[in-house]
């Protein structure tokens, strides 16, 4: 077992320690200068220090001995202390200090990893507990191809953090609350007056059940009114409506679990409904801090640099995604004691999360500096495109179901293996 001292940790962080000493020796009168270390192309080396240009803009005109960013880079390189991890350095362009890692150092650490175990290579992070919020499908709707990216990227991030000895709370923030449940519940009551007859087999494909209820909602004013009343009764906690809601959620949950088992992904569900009781208290706390303002009948938080406000209570008094996300963030920070919360969604939600994080920083929940904890991050991904460069859909213009995509991938892989004569039936 590797000891604390033996653990090499993150290569980038080890280089930051070395360059921190060099920067202090180069510009001793400049405080709060952090090493800017990044990977570089193999043409120049393995890593590079990118501080020279920024430093030059700070020190020029202050009687400095340097004549430009290139000499600053040369000085940083000259002031590097001896390090067994660095084989050679060079300065390119406007002061970029390129670093080639020592092959002997890498070989020694790889040997240590083989002898002492893979954990000797695990980076040591400054965070002990993190939440990774990923996958997050909507109840009563099937998982589609877009959920695959969130699920796989989120699982990969969780695995990397777990490898680095971080306690990871894998959260599935399913959409299990909202106005759509009124029409689903009312349609369920209509089709199955006797609730005991409403089971998974009788309801059938939940996606089709959702379509039929949506058609009734859009075409039948009387049904729409009953559905809206059903939402009120559900949210007020009437047992009959809560039981119907729980039944619909359970059917969806079983279908989601089949996909997660195929992908070998572990998640713990904490959907929108879980955080609903915390919303009033969170809004009250934000209001007491003077962050919440009235705007056109709604309660909002204005974010600097953004033209639209973050609406946290709608003009009709209802809550929305921002209300739930702020309550979830508060819960994860205060109840679960997470230091880093990572959200994995499509890039279309980037602005929403930027605004939520900005509001949380104003409230003092998150560090104003993203380099320190607690902090929140959004990991965005693009649309899944077809061969025509457009959003991947079926010929009926529907988003491709994830189970169909997985089946297709399995069948194609099997066909290739059989063609190569190496398929083994298991």
Secondary structure by P-SEA (a helix, b strand, c coil): ccccccccccaaaaaaaaaaaaaaaacccccccccbbbbbccccccbbbccaaaaaaaccccccccccaaaaaaaaaaacccccccccccccccbbbbbbccaaaaaaaaaaaaaaccccccccccccbbbbbcccccccccccaaaaaaaaaaaaaaaaaaaaccccccccccccccaaaaaaaaaaaaaccccccccccccccaaaaaaaaaaaaaccaaaaaaaaaaaaaaaaccaaaaaaaaaaaaaaaaaaaaaaaaacbbbbbbcccccccaaaaaaaaaaaaccccccccbbbbbbcccccccccccccccccaaaaaaaaaaaaaccccccbbbbbccccaaaaaaaaaaaaaaacccccccccccbbbbbbbbcccccccccccccccccccaaaaaaaaaaaaaaaaaaacccccc
